[in-house]
Structure formats: structure tokens, C-alpha cells
Amino acid sequence: MKNIYDTVIVGSGSAGSILANRLSNDSNRNILLIEAGNDYSNEESIPENIYYGHGNLDLPASYDSDPHNWSYRGESTDGGPEIRIPRGKVIGGSSSINAQILLRGVRDDYDRWAEFGNEEWTFEKVLPYFKKFEKDLDFSDDYHGQDGYIKVKRVPENEWDDVHRAFYNSCIDYGFPSCPDHNKPDSTGVGPLAFNQIDGVRQSTSLTYLADVRHRPNLNIKSNTYVSKILFDGIKAIGLELKSKSEQFEIYAEQIILCAGAIESPKILLNSGVGDPDKFINHGIKPVIDLPGVGKNLRDHPMAYIAWEPKSDYQNPTTNYSRVAMSLRYTSKDSNFKNDMIVYMNSSTKNNGNPEVPNGIKANLTLNLEESSGEIFLNDQDPTDYPRLFYNYLDTENDVNRFIEGINILEEIGNHNEFQKYVGDMIHPNIDIRKDDKLLKKWLHGKMVTGHHSSGTCKMGNDPLAVVDQTGSVIGAENLKVVDASIMPDCIRANTNATVMLIAERIIDLWE
């Protein structure tokens, strides 16, 4: 059997595009990058809602019917409603459809990873890799990079829209500190978010890392191609079974790297016989490696939309900047974990046809570090089809209580004189629900949606549910690695895109 490729990377998202760039630096290494969605090989061919950030787009690529969105469905809570789970199905993965918020986790997130058996992932050891991938246009100091591919910028204070300014001032009067830079270690409070969007153009990994190396003869990109399963010789990964349109075929490689994300990577492993046999044996899949943690530990940031009725003369701002340009990070009462809550202030009244999003001026109240966790299961009818995603939000009383505390805080902020210039009553949840604790808890269970940060389903570490070691190597397998959000031991207290890029940059050095 002849190996066609030295390395095959499955998924061209935030991690996959970076690995394709870095690994193809070695001209003697033959690389194949596989993407399930479309590839756009030059800027002129990129659709507007991929090339530009959200800004004034009425139908962003994360919209449910967009062809660049996997448009998964998930179960929010035990007995709760079905929710939409948008993920990128296009070159660049979710970095091509996300909100472009480039927010780092807090110092303790990475130090906790080290406590889980990953001593190479302390904050001090990962900080250089945050700096490596970014080019911060606002801050130049020991904590920010200046030479990376990903340009980073915040909305300057003189360009804040009225609602964001009112929210900021109301939070300051409430007692929260000002936070001009959420990416500075140990920061907290209210201030502008960092974005990898410059002059309206998103700085996705496909438009940066991948675009810079497409010309390399040793890098091959195959789009509109699905991975059915990994091929094994004993415990050694030797290739992949692929499907492209009506064609099914096999390719072989010395090394397989899954960068398909926290939903597809565990699904591919389970379909390949890697995981808990009870999860796939009924589908006729032969067990290869017994790893009970595959698909477990599904983490996210549960979110509830809190909305106010806008004043009758309120007009949505028109700007290339995101409508969610301001955030508040704070620590809930009696919490042992700093910044376990975050509020994204949304100055737009639109919902873009998404029934999960209420009309009105909105605050996205988000649990930044949940105690609850969920699980991914193969589809009962067809294991290669969309998996069952059970998020299991609000499974602990503390998770529920932190949301209730957050609603109370936002109600008080919403009653501030400056904020009241633009809003009327809080309508989501309304006063009748808010004054009845039982009704409010029921409302929360019915209104939880994803914060778009699925992670943890192939966690790294050395405990019984660990799937990979701290270099991303699948435990018990040979020539098989996972490098994406699925290997996070827990979801970091921030949007996940920056940390996934960090993982890719850091892990390459651990291989050398």
C-alpha cells in the first residue's frame, strides 16, 4: 500500500488552516486539506456575507438557511426546546461565519487546563502563541502581538453608538470597572470588544493564513468532501474513507489530523470505532479503540436574550462595526471563578428572521463557565448524518441562579437614566415572569440558546474521559491527532475562536 500524503488535515477552520500553513512550510511534506464545504480560492469569488463581517448584512452566513452553515440542531435542556447550532461549512470553517469577536480566556482557564494533566498549557506557556497569531492595532505591550496574521481592533470610543455608550456609563454607575482591553490578563468590567474585522472585512483564517500559502505545490485543498470514517490497520490510522458528491473513495497518509470541530471530530471518531462501543456497536461499527470520553463533556456558553422595548424614535445604527461591540464581564456572587458571566450588548432591534432572537434592544446574557455539560450521540437512523446534540444546559441550581442574578443586574442597569433615553420596559422576560421565581426558572429553561462555543468533546488530559494527550494525539491510537475546540478540557471564559487559533499554533511546537 502506497501512502499518497504525508499529512491529511480534516477541516479548514481556525485550526486546520493554521496547520496547513505551518506544516506546508516543509516543502518535503505533502499536505492534503479536506473541507466539507465550498472553497473560494480568490477574494473576488468570496460571497459578500463570508468576506464581510456582520455590519449591515441582513443575512449573515450564520443565518440558518445559508449554504455555508451546517445548521445543526441541538437539545438545550432536559425536556427543553430544539435550538439552532450554526457552524461554518466553508473554507475557513466557523472563522468564516462567526461574529469575529477575538476574546481570550482568563489566566485561570489555561492554568486549570494544566491542573487537568496538561502542564504545557499554563497561561505563561500559551501567552506567546496568542501574541504570535495576532497583530493588535490598538495595544503594543508585553501582552499583545504585532506581527501575526490576524489583525485585531476595537471600536474607538468616539465611534461608540448611543446604546453602547449608555450601557457603558450605566455599568460604570452600577459599580463595574472600566475595561478598555478585555484581552489584558486579569481584566474585568465593561468595555469594547476586540474584533478580527478591519474596515468591515473579516480576518478569517482562510483569508489570512491559508490565502498566504495556497500557491505552495505541496499543499492540496479538496473541498465539498466528507469524511465517512478513519481507516485503521490495528490501532494505526492509515487513511480515510471519503465521499464527494456521488463518489466514494479512499486516501492514505502517514498522519491524520482531525480539525473538524467539536461536533464533527467526535462524530468521525465514533463512526470509525473509536469511543465507547455502546455508542456505535448497534450501527454495525467495529470497535477499534475503547475511549469512553469521545462525545462526552460537551461544553458551551448557554445564553439568554434579554430585551427592552425601544423608544418609538429609536433607529438602528448604520456602521460596519458589529452591533455587539460592547461587553461586560463580571464575577457572579459567591463564585470561585473570575468572570464567570458575560453580557454582550446588542444595539440592533433586528432578529434577521431567527425565531430564537426577540425583537427589541438586546443584551445577550451568557454563562461564561457552566457547571453543566452535555453529550454527542450518533444519529439513530444514520450514523453518518447529523448527530444528536444534547447540551444539558442549566443542569445545576447554581447555573440557574447565576442567570437569575444576571437578569436582576440588567434590570437595574436598564433603569439607569441614560439607558432609559433609548429603551422602555424590559419585555423579554416581562415583569410578570420576573417577579415570580418559579415562572422565571421555567422561562430560562425554555429560552436557553447556544453561545456558539461548542467544545470539550475530545478533551485532552489524563483522566478516564480524556481522548487525547496534551499534544493532541488520540490515546491508544497511532498516527492520529485531534486539534480543534473539542480538545479543550473545559470551555474557556471567552469566545473560543482566539483559543482555537492558539491551540493550533501552540501544538505544532509541541510536536517538534
Buried (B, 14 or more C-beta within 10 A) or exposed (E): EEBBBBBBBBBBBBBBBBBBBBBBEEEEBBBBBBBBBBBBBEEEEBBEBBBBBBBBBEEBBBBBEBEBBBBBEBBBBBEBBEBBBBBBBBBBBBBBBBBBBBBBBBBBBBBBBBEBBBEBBBBEBBBEBBBBBBBBBBBEEEBBBEEBBBBBBBBEEEEBBBBBBBBBBBBBBBEBEEBBBBBBEEBBBBBBBBBBBBEBBBBBBBBBBBBEBBEBEBBBBBBBBBBBBBBBEEBEBBBBBBBBEEEEEEBBBBBBBBBBBBBBBBBBBBBBBBBBBEBBEEBEBEEBBEBBBBBBBBBBBBBBBBBBBBEEEBEBBEBBBBBBBBBBBBBBEEBEBBBBBBBBBBBBBBBBEBEBBBBBBBBBBBBBBBBBBBBBBBEEEEBBEBBBBBBBBBBEEBBBBBBBBBBEBBBEBBEBEBBBEBBBEBBBBBEEBBEEEEBBBEBBBEBBBBBBBBBBBBBBBEEEBBBBBBBBBBBEBBBBBBBBBBBBBBBBBBBBBBBBBBBBBBBBEBEE
